[in-house]
Amino acid sequence: MNRQRSLLWTTLLVLRGILLVLLCLAAAWTLAYFATDWLYRWWGHRPNGYTEQLVNSFLGVFLMAAGASTFGSVVRKRQESWWNDVMDTLRQIAQGNFNIRVQSHVPANEHHPNPFHEFVQTVNHMASALQELERMRQEFISNVSHEIQSPLTAISGFAKILREEDLSSEERSHYVDIIETESTRLSRLSDNLLKLTALESEHPAFSPTTYRLDRQLRRIVLSCEPLWLNKHLDMDVSLSEISIHADEDLMNQVWMNILHNAIKFTPDGGRIAVSAVRSGDLVEVRFSDTGIGLAEEDRVRIFERFYKADASRNRAAGGSGLGLAIAKKIVDMHGGTIAVESALGEGTTFTVRMRPHGPSTPSRVHRDA
């Protein structure tokens, strides 16, 4: 159907062009006829019929050529002006000015799009995408600088305090603990940034094997036992016997990041449930907690790098806002999905869905910044 419509539209364009040429010829010959008729009457002499027709024909051709030349010159100047605008826009984009846009003087037609209009729209879309990318890059640099500066300031400040000789052994030990905590936080931030860079590279490390998912999740829960026992959390684990084909080391990072978040933001005496089941042709892993939950505006942005629902609380807990961003990248690489359900004061549930026989090569991951 679309092919027939395209052929019909092309035929109509050809017929319209032929009709336009015929009209121009008729106009040129009509003008030539009246011009020579006036000239003959002014001169007082009219040549024979053949000569008169020959003069009219030459004059008509001349007027037709002159009109076409004039029209072509006008069109060419408009095209040159348009191309100059486009080239100037592209030069400014290349120099880093992403706010500029090309003004299209060609009306849009959704049924029969004009290629020049589409080209202008493409250039403007490219500028918009680069502008958004630059905004994200600047935000990323700002966030990294802030996250690095905070522990460095603490380390520097408490190191100066340690120089004081009248400190008690308890105070000295306390300040040393703070320096050690901030150093660990800085090291973790650096490690996470390196992980994100590796995951977003053209050829990320990806070594999938077939292994027991339930055993992996059980090991993760047991490795975090000191953390959830210290907060007197009730840990409910329900794992079906499931084997999946995935990168075990990378998936370790996913489960660890999600579980650490659940433990961190669940109050003392709360409950965390970890389950893994088959759901149709997918494997579904859930981490549910009775923690503080998330507001709607925080829930939709929770997987953004450096995003923190409560920056001060996360900083006090040692978070950098990279854990869930890394988890999402890894799940995306495996061709799976990760979703969050949450409400303030009602807890949070993270759900990861994957095919048990995942991709042999990592899925293409879109870069956020």
C-alpha positions as CSV (number, residue, x, y, z in Angstrom):
1,M,0.0,0.0,0.0
2,N,2.8,2.4,0.9
3,R,4.7,1.5,-2.2
4,Q,1.6,2.3,-4.4
5,R,1.1,5.6,-2.6
6,S,4.7,6.5,-3.2
7,L,4.5,5.6,-6.9
8,L,1.3,7.6,-7.3
9,W,2.9,10.6,-5.5
10,T,6.0,10.4,-7.8
11,T,3.7,10.3,-10.9
12,L,1.8,13.3,-9.7
13,L,5.1,15.2,-9.1
14,V,6.2,14.4,-12.7
15,L,2.9,15.5,-14.2
16,R,3.0,18.6,-12.1
17,G,6.5,19.4,-13.4
18,I,5.5,18.8,-17.0
19,L,2.4,21.0,-16.6
20,L,4.5,23.8,-15.0
21,V,7.0,23.7,-18.0
22,L,4.1,23.9,-20.5
23,L,2.6,26.8,-18.6
24,C,6.0,28.6,-18.6
25,L,6.4,28.0,-22.3
26,A,2.9,29.3,-23.0
27,A,3.6,32.4,-20.9
28,A,6.9,33.0,-22.6
29,W,5.4,32.7,-26.2
30,T,2.4,34.8,-25.2
31,L,4.7,37.5,-23.9
32,A,6.8,37.3,-27.0
33,Y,3.8,37.6,-29.3
34,F,2.4,40.7,-27.6
35,A,5.9,42.3,-27.4
36,T,6.7,41.7,-31.2
37,D,3.2,42.9,-32.1
38,W,3.7,46.2,-30.2
39,L,7.1,46.5,-31.8
40,Y,5.8,46.0,-35.3
41,R,3.1,48.5,-34.8
42,W,5.5,51.1,-33.4
43,W,7.9,50.4,-36.3
44,G,5.1,50.6,-38.8
45,H,6.2,47.5,-40.7
46,R,5.3,43.8,-40.2
47,P,7.4,41.1,-41.8
48,N,6.0,38.1,-43.7
49,G,4.4,35.3,-41.7
50,Y,7.4,32.9,-41.6
51,T,9.8,35.6,-40.4
52,E,7.3,36.9,-37.8
53,Q,6.8,33.3,-36.4
54,L,10.6,32.8,-36.4
55,V,11.2,36.0,-34.5
56,N,8.4,35.1,-32.0
57,S,9.9,31.7,-31.4
58,F,13.4,33.0,-30.8
59,L,12.1,35.7,-28.5
60,G,9.9,33.1,-26.7
61,V,13.0,30.9,-26.2
62,F,15.0,33.8,-25.0
63,L,12.3,34.9,-22.5
64,M,11.9,31.3,-21.3
65,A,15.7,31.0,-20.8
66,A,15.9,34.4,-19.1
67,G,13.1,33.5,-16.7
68,A,14.6,30.1,-15.9
69,S,18.0,31.7,-15.3
70,T,16.5,34.3,-13.0
71,F,14.4,31.7,-11.2
72,G,17.4,29.4,-10.9
73,S,19.5,32.3,-9.5
74,V,16.9,33.1,-6.8
75,V,16.6,29.4,-5.9
76,R,20.4,29.0,-5.8
77,K,20.8,32.0,-3.6
78,R,18.2,30.7,-1.2
79,Q,19.9,27.3,-1.2
80,E,23.3,28.8,-0.6
81,S,21.8,30.9,2.3
82,W,20.2,27.7,3.7
83,W,23.4,25.7,3.4
84,N,25.4,28.5,4.9
85,D,23.0,28.4,7.9
86,V,23.4,24.7,8.2
87,M,27.2,24.7,7.9
88,D,27.4,27.6,10.4
89,T,25.3,25.6,12.8
90,L,27.4,22.5,12.4
91,R,30.6,24.5,13.0
92,Q,29.2,25.9,16.2
93,I,28.1,22.5,17.3
94,A,31.6,21.2,16.7
95,Q,32.9,24.0,18.8
96,G,30.7,23.0,21.7
97,N,27.7,25.3,21.3
98,F,24.8,22.9,21.6
99,N,22.1,25.6,22.1
100,I,22.0,26.6,18.4
101,R,19.3,25.3,16.1
102,V,18.7,25.5,12.3
103,Q,15.5,27.3,11.3
104,S,13.6,25.3,8.7
105,H,11.8,27.4,6.0
106,V,10.3,24.3,4.4
107,P,6.8,23.5,5.7
108,A,6.5,20.1,7.3
109,N,4.3,17.5,5.6
110,E,3.8,14.3,7.6
111,H,2.4,12.4,4.6
112,H,5.1,13.4,2.1
113,P,8.1,14.6,4.2
114,N,10.5,16.9,2.5
115,P,14.2,15.7,2.6
116,F,15.5,19.2,3.4
117,H,13.0,19.5,6.3
118,E,14.1,16.0,7.6
119,F,17.7,17.0,7.3
120,V,17.1,20.2,9.4
121,Q,15.2,18.1,12.0
122,T,18.0,15.6,12.2
123,V,20.6,18.3,12.8
124,N,18.4,19.9,15.4
125,H,17.8,16.5,17.1
126,M,21.6,15.9,17.1
127,A,22.2,19.3,18.8
128,S,19.5,18.5,21.4
129,A,21.0,15.1,22.1
130,L,24.5,16.6,22.4
131,Q,23.2,19.3,24.7
132,E,21.6,16.7,27.0
133,L,24.8,14.6,26.9
134,E,26.9,17.7,27.9
135,R,24.5,18.4,30.7
136,M,24.8,14.9,32.0
137,R,28.6,15.0,31.6
138,Q,28.8,18.2,33.6
139,E,26.4,16.8,36.3
140,F,28.5,13.6,36.4
141,I,31.8,15.6,36.9
142,S,30.1,17.7,39.5
143,N,28.9,14.7,41.4
144,V,32.2,12.9,41.2
145,S,34.0,16.0,42.4
146,H,31.6,16.4,45.3
147,E,31.8,12.7,46.3
148,I,35.6,12.8,46.2
149,Q,35.9,16.2,48.0
150,S,33.7,15.2,50.9
151,P,35.9,12.3,52.3
152,L,39.1,14.1,51.4
153,T,38.0,17.1,53.5
154,A,37.2,14.8,56.4
155,I,40.5,13.0,56.1
156,S,42.4,16.2,55.9
157,G,40.6,17.8,58.8
158,F,40.8,14.9,61.2
159,A,44.5,14.3,60.3
160,K,45.2,17.9,61.4
161,I,43.4,17.3,64.7
162,L,45.5,14.2,65.3
163,R,48.6,16.5,65.4
164,E,47.3,18.0,68.7
165,E,49.2,16.6,71.6
166,D,46.5,17.0,74.3
167,L,44.1,14.4,72.7
168,S,43.0,11.5,74.8
169,S,43.6,8.0,73.6
170,E,39.8,7.6,73.1
171,E,39.6,10.8,71.0
172,R,42.6,9.8,69.0
173,S,41.2,6.3,68.3
174,H,37.8,7.9,67.3
175,Y,39.4,10.3,64.8
176,V,41.5,7.4,63.4
177,D,38.3,5.4,62.9
178,I,36.7,8.3,61.0
179,I,39.8,8.6,58.8
180,E,39.7,4.9,58.1
181,T,36.0,5.0,57.3
182,E,36.3,7.9,54.9
183,S,39.3,6.3,53.2
184,T,37.3,3.1,52.7
185,R,34.5,5.2,51.3
186,L,36.8,6.9,48.9
187,S,38.3,3.6,47.8
188,R,34.8,2.2,47.3
189,L,33.8,5.2,45.2
190,S,36.9,4.8,43.0
191,D,36.2,1.1,42.6
192,N,32.6,1.7,41.6
193,L,33.6,4.3,39.1
194,L,36.1,1.9,37.5
195,K,33.3,-0.8,37.4
196,L,31.0,1.6,35.6
197,T,33.6,2.5,33.1
198,A,34.4,-1.1,32.4
199,L,30.7,-2.0,32.1
200,E,30.1,0.9,29.6
201,S,33.2,0.1,27.5
202,E,32.8,-1.3,23.9
203,H,33.9,-4.8,25.1
204,P,33.1,-5.3,28.8
205,A,34.4,-8.3,30.6
206,F,31.7,-10.9,30.2
207,S,32.2,-14.6,31.1
208,P,28.8,-16.4,31.4
209,T,28.7,-19.9,32.8
210,T,25.8,-22.1,34.0
211,Y,25.5,-22.2,37.7
212,R,23.0,-22.6,40.5
213,L,21.3,-19.3,41.2
214,D,19.8,-20.4,44.5
215,R,23.2,-21.3,45.9
216,Q,24.6,-18.0,44.8
217,L,21.8,-16.1,46.6
218,R,22.1,-18.2,49.7
219,R,25.9,-17.4,49.9
220,I,25.1,-13.7,49.5
221,V,22.6,-13.7,52.3
222,L,25.0,-15.6,54.6
223,S,27.9,-13.3,53.8
224,C,25.8,-10.3,54.9
225,E,24.7,-12.1,58.1
226,P,26.7,-9.9,60.5
227,L,25.0,-6.8,59.0
228,W,21.4,-8.0,59.3
229,L,21.9,-9.7,62.7
230,N,23.4,-6.5,64.1
231,K,20.1,-4.8,63.2
232,H,18.0,-7.7,64.5
233,L,16.4,-8.1,61.0
234,D,14.2,-11.1,60.2
235,M,15.6,-12.7,57.0
236,D,13.1,-14.8,55.1
237,V,14.7,-16.7,52.3
238,S,12.7,-18.8,49.8
239,L,14.7,-20.1,46.9
240,S,13.7,-22.6,44.2
241,E,16.4,-24.8,42.7
242,I,17.3,-22.8,39.6
243,S,20.2,-22.8,37.2
244,I,21.0,-19.8,35.0
245,H,23.6,-19.0,32.3
246,A,25.2,-15.7,33.4
247,D,28.4,-14.0,34.5
248,E,28.5,-15.2,38.2
249,D,30.9,-12.5,39.4
250,L,28.8,-9.7,37.8
251,M,25.6,-11.1,39.2
252,N,27.2,-11.3,42.6
253,Q,27.6,-7.5,42.4
254,V,23.9,-7.1,41.6
255,W,22.6,-9.2,44.5
256,M,25.1,-7.7,46.9
257,N,24.2,-4.1,46.0
258,I,20.4,-4.7,46.3
259,L,20.7,-6.6,49.6
260,H,23.0,-4.0,51.1
261,N,20.5,-1.3,50.3
262,A,17.7,-3.3,51.9
263,I,19.7,-3.8,55.1
264,K,20.8,-0.2,55.2
265,F,17.4,1.3,54.9
266,T,15.4,-1.2,57.0
267,P,15.0,-0.1,60.6
268,D,16.0,-2.4,63.5
269,G,13.7,-5.3,64.0
270,G,12.4,-5.1,60.4
271,R,12.1,-7.9,57.8
272,I,13.7,-8.7,54.5
273,A,12.5,-11.4,52.1
274,V,14.6,-12.9,49.3
275,S,12.9,-15.2,46.8
276,A,13.8,-16.8,43.5
277,V,11.3,-18.6,41.3
278,R,10.5,-19.5,37.7
279,S,7.8,-17.3,36.2
280,G,6.9,-18.7,32.8
281,D,10.1,-18.6,30.7
282,L,11.8,-16.2,33.1
283,V,13.6,-16.4,36.4
284,E,12.3,-13.9,38.9
285,V,14.3,-12.7,41.9
286,R,12.7,-10.5,44.5
287,F,14.2,-8.5,47.4
288,S,11.5,-7.1,49.6
289,D,12.0,-5.1,52.8
290,T,9.9,-3.3,55.4
291,G,12.1,-0.3,55.3
292,I,11.5,3.4,55.0
293,G,10.4,3.2,51.3
294,L,10.7,5.8,48.5
295,A,8.7,8.7,47.3
296,E,7.4,8.6,43.8
297,E,9.9,11.2,42.5
298,D,12.8,9.2,44.0
299,R,11.5,5.9,42.8
300,V,11.6,6.9,39.1
301,R,15.2,8.1,39.4
302,I,16.7,5.5,41.8
303,F,18.8,3.8,39.1
304,E,20.5,7.1,38.0
305,R,24.2,7.3,39.0
306,F,24.9,9.4,42.1
307,Y,21.2,9.8,42.7
308,K,20.3,9.7,46.4
309,A,16.8,9.8,47.7
310,D,18.2,11.4,50.9
311,A,21.7,12.7,50.2
312,S,22.6,13.3,53.9
313,R,21.3,9.9,55.0
314,N,23.2,8.1,52.2
315,R,26.4,10.0,53.0
316,A,26.1,9.1,56.7
317,A,25.7,5.5,55.7
318,G,28.6,5.6,53.4
319,G,26.7,5.4,50.1
320,S,27.8,7.0,46.8
321,G,24.6,6.5,44.8
322,L,26.4,4.2,42.3
323,G,25.4,0.7,43.6
324,L,22.0,0.5,41.9
325,A,23.3,2.2,38.7
326,I,25.9,-0.6,38.5
327,A,23.2,-3.3,39.2
328,K,21.0,-2.0,36.4
329,K,24.0,-1.9,33.9
330,I,24.8,-5.5,34.7
331,V,21.2,-6.7,34.4
332,D,20.8,-4.9,31.1
333,M,24.0,-6.6,29.8
334,H,22.3,-9.9,30.6
335,G,19.2,-8.9,28.7
336,G,17.1,-8.8,31.8
337,T,15.1,-6.1,33.6
338,I,15.2,-4.6,37.1
339,A,12.2,-2.8,38.6
340,V,11.4,-1.2,41.9
341,E,8.1,-0.9,43.8
342,S,8.0,1.3,46.8
343,A,6.1,3.9,48.8
344,L,7.1,6.0,51.7
345,G,6.8,4.1,54.9
346,E,5.7,0.9,53.2
347,G,9.0,-0.7,52.3
348,T,10.6,-1.5,48.9
349,T,10.7,-4.4,46.5
350,F,13.3,-4.9,43.8
351,T,12.5,-7.4,41.1
352,V,15.0,-8.8,38.7
353,R,13.8,-10.8,35.7
354,M,16.1,-12.8,33.5
355,R,16.0,-15.6,31.0
356,P,17.7,-18.7,32.5
357,H,19.7,-19.1,29.3
358,G,21.0,-15.6,28.9
359,P,22.9,-14.1,26.0
360,S,26.4,-15.5,25.2
361,T,27.5,-11.9,24.5
362,P,26.4,-8.8,26.6
363,S,23.5,-6.9,25.3
364,R,24.2,-3.3,24.1
365,V,24.0,-1.0,27.0
366,H,23.0,2.7,26.4
367,R,25.3,5.1,28.1
368,D,23.8,7.5,30.5
369,A,26.5,10.0,30.5
